[in-house]
Amino acid sequence: MGWFKAALLLPVTYIAGLLVLLALLFRTQSSTAFPPTALLFIVPLHLLSMAGIFYVLRFVAKALKAVEYQRPVEVGDYLGEFFLLWFFPAGIWVIQPRINRLLADTRA
């Protein structure tokens, strides 16, 4: 499995696992106190999940710019697209017409 697929599956697996863990925790705990030992698992997995999300955003932004420029790109070339994808609603508003234009060019 490539890095992109692993980075894409990591946050999904983390969220699903966290939901199962919280469901089991609330079912078995009589009090609402959260066990501190759970943080030993949650914090590193959360940070790893965030790293996976950032990797996927960087990959997509870099691929978009590389297709537009038709050459290998540097970080400065795709940093704007990275932040546009990170702030999803505004970013998609700007990026989607460019993707549609690229698809129209390849179909023509």
C-alpha positions, 0 to 999 in steps of 0.5 A: 500500500502506498503512502497516499492510501495509508495516509487516507485510511489512517484518519478514517480508521482513527475516527472509527476506532475512537467512536468504538472506544468512546461507546465502550467507555460510556457503556462500562463507566458508571461515572463520567470521568475519563480515564487518563490512560486512554490519553496515552493512546488517543494523543499519539493516534490523533497526532498521527491522524493529523499528519496523515491529513496534512500529507493527503492535502499536500499530495492533492495540492502538489498534484493539481499544480503539477498538472497545471504547470506540466512540470515538477513543482516546488513547495512555493508553487502549491502552498496556496492550494494546500491552504485552500484545501485545508479551509475546505468550503472556501478552497473548493469554491476556488479550486473546483472551477480549475479542476473542471477546466482541466477536465474539459481540456483533457476531454477536448 
